[in-house]
Amino acid sequence: MARRCAVCNKRVTAGNQVSHSHRKSKRSWAPNLQRVRVNDNGTPVRMNVCTRCLRSGKVDRCV
């Protein structure tokens, strides 16, 4: 399973973790994905959606 939002295509990003002494090591930021049931043309489908899309109402959830 790709860690990617099905609506906005948000995915894992990489960067540096910087310590107090300014030494750098690689780290990653993962999106907050939730597996929810979504109405897709009237049929319920399970999708991985980030919480930003859920909060902004970009998906129509099944109840």
PyMOL Python script that loads the backbone (N, CA, C, O; Angstrom):
from pymol import cmd

cmd.read_pdbstr("""\
ATOM      1  N   MET A   1       0.837  -1.178   0.000  1.00  0.00           N
ATOM      2  CA  MET A   1       0.000   0.000   0.000  1.00  0.00           C
ATOM      3  C   MET A   1       0.882   1.241   0.000  1.00  0.00           C
ATOM      4  O   MET A   1       1.744   1.398   0.865  1.00  0.00           O
ATOM      5  N   ALA A   2       0.666   2.110  -0.960  1.00  0.00           N
ATOM      6  CA  ALA A   2       1.408   3.361  -0.994  1.00  0.00           C
ATOM      7  C   ALA A   2       0.823   4.300   0.055  1.00  0.00           C
ATOM      8  O   ALA A   2      -0.397   4.430   0.163  1.00  0.00           O
ATOM      9  N   ARG A   3       1.684   4.950   0.824  1.00  0.00           N
ATOM     10  CA  ARG A   3       1.207   5.886   1.833  1.00  0.00           C
ATOM     11  C   ARG A   3       0.941   7.219   1.163  1.00  0.00           C
ATOM     12  O   ARG A   3       1.763   8.135   1.193  1.00  0.00           O
ATOM     13  N   ARG A   4      -0.253   7.299   0.546  1.00  0.00           N
ATOM     14  CA  ARG A   4      -0.610   8.443  -0.268  1.00  0.00           C
ATOM     15  C   ARG A   4      -2.099   8.693  -0.148  1.00  0.00           C
ATOM     16  O   ARG A   4      -2.890   7.751  -0.115  1.00  0.00           O
ATOM     17  N   CYS A   5      -2.487   9.961  -0.082  1.00  0.00           N
ATOM     18  CA  CYS A   5      -3.900  10.335  -0.009  1.00  0.00           C
ATOM     19  C   CYS A   5      -4.536  10.123  -1.383  1.00  0.00           C
ATOM     20  O   CYS A   5      -3.968  10.511  -2.404  1.00  0.00           O
ATOM     21  N   ALA A   6      -5.722   9.504  -1.402  1.00  0.00           N
ATOM     22  CA  ALA A   6      -6.397   9.231  -2.667  1.00  0.00           C
ATOM     23  C   ALA A   6      -7.024  10.487  -3.259  1.00  0.00           C
ATOM     24  O   ALA A   6      -7.367  10.493  -4.441  1.00  0.00           O
ATOM     25  N   VAL A   7      -7.184  11.553  -2.474  1.00  0.00           N
ATOM     26  CA  VAL A   7      -7.843  12.766  -2.951  1.00  0.00           C
ATOM     27  C   VAL A   7      -6.820  13.801  -3.409  1.00  0.00           C
ATOM     28  O   VAL A   7      -6.870  14.259  -4.550  1.00  0.00           O
ATOM     29  N   CYS A   8      -5.887  14.174  -2.521  1.00  0.00           N
ATOM     30  CA  CYS A   8      -4.964  15.270  -2.839  1.00  0.00           C
ATOM     31  C   CYS A   8      -3.563  14.775  -3.206  1.00  0.00           C
ATOM     32  O   CYS A   8      -2.688  15.584  -3.513  1.00  0.00           O
ATOM     33  N   ASN A   9      -3.341  13.473  -3.178  1.00  0.00           N
ATOM     34  CA  ASN A   9      -2.060  12.867  -3.573  1.00  0.00           C
ATOM     35  C   ASN A   9      -0.913  13.239  -2.632  1.00  0.00           C
ATOM     36  O   ASN A   9       0.253  13.198  -3.027  1.00  0.00           O
ATOM     37  N   LYS A  10      -1.239  13.602  -1.390  1.00  0.00           N
ATOM     38  CA  LYS A  10      -0.196  13.918  -0.413  1.00  0.00           C
ATOM     39  C   LYS A  10       0.538  12.634  -0.059  1.00  0.00           C
ATOM     40  O   LYS A  10      -0.099  11.596   0.120  1.00  0.00           O
ATOM     41  N   ARG A  11       1.873  12.680   0.048  1.00  0.00           N
ATOM     42  CA  ARG A  11       2.672  11.481   0.289  1.00  0.00           C
ATOM     43  C   ARG A  11       3.786  11.764   1.282  1.00  0.00           C
ATOM     44  O   ARG A  11       3.904  12.879   1.791  1.00  0.00           O
ATOM     45  N   VAL A  12       4.592  10.766   1.553  1.00  0.00           N
ATOM     46  CA  VAL A  12       5.699  10.896   2.495  1.00  0.00           C
ATOM     47  C   VAL A  12       6.747  11.827   1.903  1.00  0.00           C
ATOM     48  O   VAL A  12       7.125  11.686   0.740  1.00  0.00           O
ATOM     49  N   THR A  13       7.218  12.784   2.710  1.00  0.00           N
ATOM     50  CA  THR A  13       8.289  13.673   2.280  1.00  0.00           C
ATOM     51  C   THR A  13       9.498  13.440   3.166  1.00  0.00           C
ATOM     52  O   THR A  13       9.364  13.014   4.314  1.00  0.00           O
ATOM     53  N   ALA A  14      10.663  13.715   2.640  1.00  0.00           N
ATOM     54  CA  ALA A  14      11.903  13.468   3.368  1.00  0.00           C
ATOM     55  C   ALA A  14      12.643  14.777   3.585  1.00  0.00           C
ATOM     56  O   ALA A  14      12.470  15.746   2.846  1.00  0.00           O
ATOM     57  N   GLY A  15      13.471  14.776   4.617  1.00  0.00           N
ATOM     58  CA  GLY A  15      14.272  15.954   4.919  1.00  0.00           C
ATOM     59  C   GLY A  15      15.307  15.617   5.965  1.00  0.00           C
ATOM     60  O   GLY A  15      15.619  14.448   6.192  1.00  0.00           O
ATOM     61  N   ASN A  16      15.837  16.641   6.601  1.00  0.00           N
ATOM     62  CA  ASN A  16      16.865  16.452   7.606  1.00  0.00           C
ATOM     63  C   ASN A  16      16.320  16.706   9.001  1.00  0.00           C
ATOM     64  O   ASN A  16      15.541  17.632   9.221  1.00  0.00           O
ATOM     65  N   GLN A  17      16.747  15.857   9.950  1.00  0.00           N
ATOM     66  CA  GLN A  17      16.522  16.126  11.356  1.00  0.00           C
ATOM     67  C   GLN A  17      17.782  16.818  11.863  1.00  0.00           C
ATOM     68  O   GLN A  17      18.877  16.261  11.784  1.00  0.00           O
ATOM     69  N   VAL A  18      17.624  18.030  12.382  1.00  0.00           N
ATOM     70  CA  VAL A  18      18.771  18.830  12.770  1.00  0.00           C
ATOM     71  C   VAL A  18      18.840  18.874  14.293  1.00  0.00           C
ATOM     72  O   VAL A  18      17.881  19.276  14.952  1.00  0.00           O
ATOM     73  N   SER A  19      19.967  18.464  14.845  1.00  0.00           N
ATOM     74  CA  SER A  19      20.143  18.456  16.294  1.00  0.00           C
ATOM     75  C   SER A  19      20.565  19.836  16.792  1.00  0.00           C
ATOM     76  O   SER A  19      20.753  20.765  16.006  1.00  0.00           O
ATOM     77  N   HIS A  20      20.705  19.948  18.078  1.00  0.00           N
ATOM     78  CA  HIS A  20      21.117  21.228  18.671  1.00  0.00           C
ATOM     79  C   HIS A  20      22.524  21.615  18.213  1.00  0.00           C
ATOM     80  O   HIS A  20      22.819  22.797  18.040  1.00  0.00           O
ATOM     81  N   SER A  21      23.394  20.612  18.016  1.00  0.00           N
ATOM     82  CA  SER A  21      24.745  20.892  17.535  1.00  0.00           C
ATOM     83  C   SER A  21      24.804  20.993  16.006  1.00  0.00           C
ATOM     84  O   SER A  21      25.884  21.063  15.418  1.00  0.00           O
ATOM     85  N   HIS A  22      23.631  21.000  15.380  1.00  0.00           N
ATOM     86  CA  HIS A  22      23.483  21.176  13.938  1.00  0.00           C
ATOM     87  C   HIS A  22      24.005  20.003  13.118  1.00  0.00           C
ATOM     88  O   HIS A  22      24.365  20.171  11.953  1.00  0.00           O
ATOM     89  N   ARG A  23      24.048  18.813  13.719  1.00  0.00           N
ATOM     90  CA  ARG A  23      24.325  17.599  12.937  1.00  0.00           C
ATOM     91  C   ARG A  23      23.034  17.164  12.284  1.00  0.00           C
ATOM     92  O   ARG A  23      21.960  17.279  12.874  1.00  0.00           O
ATOM     93  N   LYS A  24      23.137  16.659  11.059  1.00  0.00           N
ATOM     94  CA  LYS A  24      21.939  16.332  10.293  1.00  0.00           C
ATOM     95  C   LYS A  24      21.852  14.836  10.024  1.00  0.00           C
ATOM     96  O   LYS A  24      22.859  14.190   9.734  1.00  0.00           O
ATOM     97  N   SER A  25      20.657  14.297  10.120  1.00  0.00           N
ATOM     98  CA  SER A  25      20.384  12.921   9.728  1.00  0.00           C
ATOM     99  C   SER A  25      19.041  12.897   9.023  1.00  0.00           C
ATOM    100  O   SER A  25      18.178  13.736   9.281  1.00  0.00           O
ATOM    101  N   LYS A  26      18.868  11.932   8.130  1.00  0.00           N
ATOM    102  CA  LYS A  26      17.660  11.861   7.326  1.00  0.00           C
ATOM    103  C   LYS A  26      16.468  11.424   8.169  1.00  0.00           C
ATOM    104  O   LYS A  26      16.596  10.573   9.049  1.00  0.00           O
ATOM    105  N   ARG A  27      15.303  12.018   7.892  1.00  0.00           N
ATOM    106  CA  ARG A  27      14.064  11.605   8.511  1.00  0.00           C
ATOM    107  C   ARG A  27      12.941  11.807   7.512  1.00  0.00           C
ATOM    108  O   ARG A  27      13.150  12.408   6.458  1.00  0.00           O
ATOM    109  N   SER A  28      11.758  11.314   7.828  1.00  0.00           N
ATOM    110  CA  SER A  28      10.639  11.454   6.908  1.00  0.00           C
ATOM    111  C   SER A  28       9.399  11.918   7.659  1.00  0.00           C
ATOM    112  O   SER A  28       9.249  11.666   8.855  1.00  0.00           O
ATOM    113  N   TRP A  29       8.517  12.599   6.939  1.00  0.00           N
ATOM    114  CA  TRP A  29       7.234  13.039   7.465  1.00  0.00           C
ATOM    115  C   TRP A  29       6.158  12.303   6.691  1.00  0.00           C
ATOM    116  O   TRP A  29       6.109  12.374   5.463  1.00  0.00           O
ATOM    117  N   ALA A  30       5.295  11.594   7.410  1.00  0.00           N
ATOM    118  CA  ALA A  30       4.211  10.848   6.776  1.00  0.00           C
ATOM    119  C   ALA A  30       2.898  11.589   6.988  1.00  0.00           C
ATOM    120  O   ALA A  30       2.688  12.169   8.053  1.00  0.00           O
ATOM    121  N   PRO A  31       2.015  11.583   6.000  1.00  0.00           N
ATOM    122  CA  PRO A  31       0.715  12.225   6.181  1.00  0.00           C
ATOM    123  C   PRO A  31      -0.164  11.396   7.110  1.00  0.00           C
ATOM    124  O   PRO A  31       0.008  10.184   7.234  1.00  0.00           O
ATOM    125  N   ASN A  32      -1.102  12.068   7.755  1.00  0.00           N
ATOM    126  CA  ASN A  32      -2.024  11.411   8.675  1.00  0.00           C
ATOM    127  C   ASN A  32      -3.161  10.812   7.859  1.00  0.00           C
ATOM    128  O   ASN A  32      -4.176  11.466   7.619  1.00  0.00           O
ATOM    129  N   LEU A  33      -2.983   9.555   7.431  1.00  0.00           N
ATOM    130  CA  LEU A  33      -3.968   8.899   6.575  1.00  0.00           C
ATOM    131  C   LEU A  33      -4.940   8.076   7.401  1.00  0.00           C
ATOM    132  O   LEU A  33      -4.559   7.400   8.357  1.00  0.00           O
ATOM    133  N   GLN A  34      -6.201   8.148   7.009  1.00  0.00           N
ATOM    134  CA  GLN A  34      -7.258   7.359   7.638  1.00  0.00           C
ATOM    135  C   GLN A  34      -7.919   6.526   6.548  1.00  0.00           C
ATOM    136  O   GLN A  34      -8.160   7.012   5.443  1.00  0.00           O
ATOM    137  N   ARG A  35      -8.210   5.273   6.867  1.00  0.00           N
ATOM    138  CA  ARG A  35      -8.896   4.398   5.915  1.00  0.00           C
ATOM    139  C   ARG A  35     -10.390   4.528   6.175  1.00  0.00           C
ATOM    140  O   ARG A  35     -10.897   4.018   7.174  1.00  0.00           O
ATOM    141  N   VAL A  36     -11.092   5.208   5.283  1.00  0.00           N
ATOM    142  CA  VAL A  36     -12.501   5.520   5.492  1.00  0.00           C
ATOM    143  C   VAL A  36     -13.331   5.001   4.319  1.00  0.00           C
ATOM    144  O   VAL A  36     -12.821   4.774   3.222  1.00  0.00           O
ATOM    145  N   ARG A  37     -14.630   4.821   4.585  1.00  0.00           N
ATOM    146  CA  ARG A  37     -15.572   4.450   3.531  1.00  0.00           C
ATOM    147  C   ARG A  37     -16.102   5.732   2.906  1.00  0.00           C
ATOM    148  O   ARG A  37     -16.582   6.625   3.603  1.00  0.00           O
ATOM    149  N   VAL A  38     -16.009   5.809   1.587  1.00  0.00           N
ATOM    150  CA  VAL A  38     -16.357   7.013   0.847  1.00  0.00           C
ATOM    151  C   VAL A  38     -17.391   6.656  -0.212  1.00  0.00           C
ATOM    152  O   VAL A  38     -17.313   5.593  -0.828  1.00  0.00           O
ATOM    153  N   ASN A  39     -18.371   7.552  -0.426  1.00  0.00           N
ATOM    154  CA  ASN A  39     -19.326   7.368  -1.518  1.00  0.00           C
ATOM    155  C   ASN A  39     -18.633   7.701  -2.833  1.00  0.00           C
ATOM    156  O   ASN A  39     -18.211   8.838  -3.046  1.00  0.00           O
ATOM    157  N   ASP A  40     -18.514   6.711  -3.714  1.00  0.00           N
ATOM    158  CA  ASP A  40     -17.934   6.919  -5.039  1.00  0.00           C
ATOM    159  C   ASP A  40     -18.995   6.572  -6.066  1.00  0.00           C
ATOM    160  O   ASP A  40     -19.191   5.401  -6.392  1.00  0.00           O
ATOM    161  N   ASN A  41     -19.678   7.583  -6.576  1.00  0.00           N
ATOM    162  CA  ASN A  41     -20.811   7.422  -7.504  1.00  0.00           C
ATOM    163  C   ASN A  41     -21.908   6.544  -6.898  1.00  0.00           C
ATOM    164  O   ASN A  41     -22.495   5.708  -7.584  1.00  0.00           O
ATOM    165  N   GLY A  42     -22.175   6.742  -5.617  1.00  0.00           N
ATOM    166  CA  GLY A  42     -23.256   6.023  -4.955  1.00  0.00           C
ATOM    167  C   GLY A  42     -22.862   4.687  -4.347  1.00  0.00           C
ATOM    168  O   GLY A  42     -23.673   4.068  -3.658  1.00  0.00           O
ATOM    169  N   THR A  43     -21.649   4.229  -4.582  1.00  0.00           N
ATOM    170  CA  THR A  43     -21.220   2.954  -4.008  1.00  0.00           C
ATOM    171  C   THR A  43     -20.148   3.217  -2.957  1.00  0.00           C
ATOM    172  O   THR A  43     -19.254   4.035  -3.173  1.00  0.00           O
ATOM    173  N   PRO A  44     -20.234   2.525  -1.818  1.00  0.00           N
ATOM    174  CA  PRO A  44     -19.214   2.728  -0.779  1.00  0.00           C
ATOM    175  C   PRO A  44     -17.901   2.050  -1.149  1.00  0.00           C
ATOM    176  O   PRO A  44     -17.877   0.878  -1.525  1.00  0.00           O
ATOM    177  N   VAL A  45     -16.813   2.802  -1.036  1.00  0.00           N
ATOM    178  CA  VAL A  45     -15.472   2.311  -1.368  1.00  0.00           C
ATOM    179  C   VAL A  45     -14.542   2.719  -0.239  1.00  0.00           C
ATOM    180  O   VAL A  45     -14.662   3.822   0.293  1.00  0.00           O
ATOM    181  N   ARG A  46     -13.613   1.842   0.135  1.00  0.00           N
ATOM    182  CA  ARG A  46     -12.619   2.186   1.152  1.00  0.00           C
ATOM    183  C   ARG A  46     -11.440   2.875   0.477  1.00  0.00           C
ATOM    184  O   ARG A  46     -10.885   2.378  -0.503  1.00  0.00           O
ATOM    185  N   MET A  47     -11.068   4.041   1.028  1.00  0.00           N
ATOM    186  CA  MET A  47      -9.966   4.810   0.471  1.00  0.00           C
ATOM    187  C   MET A  47      -9.087   5.312   1.604  1.00  0.00           C
ATOM    188  O   MET A  47      -9.544   5.478   2.735  1.00  0.00           O
ATOM    189  N   ASN A  48      -7.818   5.553   1.285  1.00  0.00           N
ATOM    190  CA  ASN A  48      -6.909   6.195   2.226  1.00  0.00           C
ATOM    191  C   ASN A  48      -6.965   7.695   1.968  1.00  0.00           C
ATOM    192  O   ASN A  48      -6.576   8.178   0.904  1.00  0.00           O
ATOM    193  N   VAL A  49      -7.466   8.426   2.981  1.00  0.00           N
ATOM    194  CA  VAL A  49      -7.667   9.863   2.835  1.00  0.00           C
ATOM    195  C   VAL A  49      -6.964  10.550   3.988  1.00  0.00           C
ATOM    196  O   VAL A  49      -7.041  10.083   5.124  1.00  0.00           O
ATOM    197  N   CYS A  50      -6.274  11.663   3.713  1.00  0.00           N
ATOM    198  CA  CYS A  50      -5.608  12.405   4.780  1.00  0.00           C
ATOM    199  C   CYS A  50      -6.646  13.192   5.569  1.00  0.00           C
ATOM    200  O   CYS A  50      -7.735  13.478   5.071  1.00  0.00           O
ATOM    201  N   THR A  51      -6.302  13.533   6.791  1.00  0.00           N
ATOM    202  CA  THR A  51      -7.244  14.213   7.667  1.00  0.00           C
ATOM    203  C   THR A  51      -7.533  15.635   7.199  1.00  0.00           C
ATOM    204  O   THR A  51      -8.589  16.177   7.525  1.00  0.00           O
ATOM    205  N   ARG A  52      -6.643  16.245   6.459  1.00  0.00           N
ATOM    206  CA  ARG A  52      -6.902  17.581   5.917  1.00  0.00           C
ATOM    207  C   ARG A  52      -8.059  17.533   4.926  1.00  0.00           C
ATOM    208  O   ARG A  52      -8.906  18.426   4.923  1.00  0.00           O
ATOM    209  N   CYS A  53      -8.105  16.493   4.076  1.00  0.00           N
ATOM    210  CA  CYS A  53      -9.206  16.356   3.122  1.00  0.00           C
ATOM    211  C   CYS A  53     -10.503  15.993   3.833  1.00  0.00           C
ATOM    212  O   CYS A  53     -11.573  16.444   3.423  1.00  0.00           O
ATOM    213  N   LEU A  54     -10.432  15.192   4.882  1.00  0.00           N
ATOM    214  CA  LEU A  54     -11.632  14.858   5.649  1.00  0.00           C
ATOM    215  C   LEU A  54     -12.203  16.094   6.317  1.00  0.00           C
ATOM    216  O   LEU A  54     -13.414  16.310   6.291  1.00  0.00           O
ATOM    217  N   ARG A  55     -11.340  16.909   6.918  1.00  0.00           N
ATOM    218  CA  ARG A  55     -11.777  18.076   7.658  1.00  0.00           C
ATOM    219  C   ARG A  55     -12.356  19.142   6.736  1.00  0.00           C
ATOM    220  O   ARG A  55     -13.308  19.831   7.104  1.00  0.00           O
ATOM    221  N   SER A  56     -11.789  19.283   5.541  1.00  0.00           N
ATOM    222  CA  SER A  56     -12.246  20.326   4.625  1.00  0.00           C
ATOM    223  C   SER A  56     -13.459  19.887   3.812  1.00  0.00           C
ATOM    224  O   SER A  56     -14.010  20.687   3.056  1.00  0.00           O
ATOM    225  N   GLY A  57     -13.886  18.632   3.951  1.00  0.00           N
ATOM    226  CA  GLY A  57     -15.104  18.171   3.271  1.00  0.00           C
ATOM    227  C   GLY A  57     -14.903  17.836   1.813  1.00  0.00           C
ATOM    228  O   GLY A  57     -15.839  17.951   1.022  1.00  0.00           O
ATOM    229  N   LYS A  58     -13.702  17.424   1.435  1.00  0.00           N
ATOM    230  CA  LYS A  58     -13.444  17.083   0.035  1.00  0.00           C
ATOM    231  C   LYS A  58     -13.950  15.694  -0.330  1.00  0.00           C
ATOM    232  O   LYS A  58     -13.993  15.342  -1.509  1.00  0.00           O
ATOM    233  N   VAL A  59     -14.336  14.896   0.673  1.00  0.00           N
ATOM    234  CA  VAL A  59     -14.869  13.562   0.415  1.00  0.00           C
ATOM    235  C   VAL A  59     -16.249  13.444   1.050  1.00  0.00           C
ATOM    236  O   VAL A  59     -16.556  14.113   2.037  1.00  0.00           O
ATOM    237  N   ASP A  60     -17.070  12.585   0.468  1.00  0.00           N
ATOM    238  CA  ASP A  60     -18.413  12.325   0.985  1.00  0.00           C
ATOM    239  C   ASP A  60     -18.383  10.968   1.683  1.00  0.00           C
ATOM    240  O   ASP A  60     -18.363   9.926   1.029  1.00  0.00           O
ATOM    241  N   ARG A  61     -18.380  10.988   3.017  1.00  0.00           N
ATOM    242  CA  ARG A  61     -18.265   9.745   3.777  1.00  0.00           C
ATOM    243  C   ARG A  61     -19.565   8.995   3.842  1.00  0.00           C
ATOM    244  O   ARG A  61     -20.642   9.591   3.854  1.00  0.00           O
ATOM    245  N   CYS A  62     -19.462   7.663   3.884  1.00  0.00           N
ATOM    246  CA  CYS A  62     -20.621   6.805   4.110  1.00  0.00           C
ATOM    247  C   CYS A  62     -20.913   6.743   5.600  1.00  0.00           C
ATOM    248  O   CYS A  62     -19.999   6.784   6.423  1.00  0.00           O
ATOM    249  N   VAL A  63     -22.165   6.647   5.935  1.00  0.00           N
ATOM    250  CA  VAL A  63     -22.534   6.559   7.354  1.00  0.00           C
ATOM    251  C   VAL A  63     -23.116   5.194   7.655  1.00  0.00           C
ATOM    252  O   VAL A  63     -23.489   4.920   8.796  1.00  0.00           O
TER     253      VAL A  63
END
""", "prot")
cmd.dss("prot")
cmd.show_as("cartoon", "prot")
cmd.util.cbc("prot")
cmd.orient("prot")
